[in-house]
Each structure stands twice: as structure tokens, then as C-alpha cells.
Amino acid sequence: MNWTDFINHTKTRPPHELLVRACALAPVGRALDIGAGGLRDSRYLASCGFEVLAVDADAAILEQERPVGVEIVQANAEDIVFGHDTYSLVNAQYVLPFLPGVEDIIERMHVSLVSGGVFAGQFFGLHDSWNDGTKDRIKFHSVHQVRDMLAPFETLLLEDREWDGLTALGVPKHWHVLDFIVRRH
């Protein structure tokens, strides 16, 4: 996957609907946008009053125009120091399946949230067409596995969705996505 092409194809799109839903449930404060890419979600968070840290591993993030209220950092998610009781909202749209050590990252996200803070994202399910044995860097999970990983949180939403569609670059794909919104107690 060419991440620079992906960023350029998605940067003018509206924010992810799951983020819009999560934003309505989170206290306004600091937000962490992991896999921020073209900053579509970061811009939305800033417009809602959040102070945003936008992080992406691809250098193309540094070429984006920095919106007011958004700090941009190029880094791998596994290298981020999340801190404790720092964020009101953590956004990870379509990035978790690509992260090595995602279980550890989720544990660190949990402690990085303030009490009542919200974490939104998704995993790819087992029926996803990319789960064909050729993409060993992408992780796929069952609903049970996702519930186990998110057990430290209060689950506000866990949706198991499947559909046939296109990738951001226009390639046909069967999607199996496990969307979630969770809250730190």
C-alpha cells in the first residue's frame, strides 16, 4: 500500500462517521488522532473544540496544511508516549489492524485517557477479503478477541459490519469491520 497516495485520496473527505458519533460522547479537551493521514478527522476534532495531536507514520503528514488547534507529529504509533490521564478522546480510524503490538498500544491508550474519556476505532474481522494469507502485516480479529482486548473499557458500541465496496484507492474489496466506541471508567 502506498500511504502517500492514500493520504492524498482521503484528505478532503468528511470525518469518519464513527468519530462524529464518538465526539458527541467525549468531554472536550485533548484528542489524539492516530493514523491521522490527511488530517480529515483532526480538522473535525479541532472544529469541535479539541486540542489535537495528529500522529502518522508516513512523512506525507508533514506536508499537510496544519489546521488551527492541531499539532502534527510523524511517528509510529508504537513509539508514542501516550502519558497518563492526558486525552479526552483517542481516535484510531482504520489504523489498528496495521499496528504491530496493538494489544500493548490499546493498554497504553487506556491509561492515556482521562476518566470518562472515549476511544474509537475498528479492527478488521475474519471475513475481510484481505484475510487471505498474503497480508501478514495486517491483523484480523473475531468479535470475541476484540471484546477481550477492550475489556478494561466500558463498551458504548461494538458493531460487526460486512459489505462489498471499494478501498480508498478504488480497488474492489469485501469489508469486514468491527467498529467500536469505548470509554475509560
Phi, psi and omega in degrees: 000132175268104186291329178296317176299317179301313180300314181295328180282338187250350189295337180261002179286159176292167179297156176298137181300323179298321177295317179302317178296317181294321181301323180291344183258351187258145172290140179292138181178228177270143177231144175247123179248102183269133185073042189292338174051243182277009173072017181301318179282326179298318178299316180297314179301316179297322180292339177270002177099003179280147168268117195249134167254112181259122184235135174210147180285335184278137180297341180300338178297330181287345180271353182283147174292127185280115177291155175300135179087006182237125171261134184249132179225132172268117180194155171284142182302324181291346179263355183286136170269106186284331183081182181240136177051047187256320191247142172275334182212134171243125181247127180220073184276116176055033179242330186302321180297343183262357186266126172289144178068035185299328180299316178295320180297319179295320177299318180290326176297321181303310182286342179283341180278145171288162175301128184088356179290155188242142178234127182230141178179200178202161173241159172275136178277173185293337182270002180298139183295340176285348179275063184245012179086357182257351184242074186289348178272351180259134180260142178235144186223154171275164176301319180299316179297319179295316177303317180297316180296325183267008184305325180293346183260163167275124181278120175264329181204134170216107183245133178256110185236142174225140176196160173263132182198206181238153170284173178300335180264009174087013180270131178300143184202143168268119182266135168228109189235137176249093180282144176215151166227124180230163182229142173282133179295000000 
